[in-house]
Amino acid sequence: MLAVVYNSFSQIEKDKFCKLFLHHRKACDHAFCLLVAVNKNAIGYIEFEHFNGLMNHLKPRSSQMERFLM
């Protein structure tokens, strides 16, 4: 009985993790597309000014040097 409950619980947690991971991945992809669309001349990269603003929102305690190295 305990094995069946554990197996069901593990599968539920695994499904939750996959949904959450895919949600974050899709959100990151969408944010990247929006940031790239701001600069219409350059395709495929984000200018540091925009990346710095994004990281200031996501990780406010990181230093300018850490953001530059990212």
Protein Blocks (a to p, Z undefined) as FASTA:
>chain_A
ZZmmmmmmmmmmmmmmmmmmmmmmmmmmmmmmmmmmmmmmbghiacfklmmmmmmmmmmm
bcfklmmmZZ
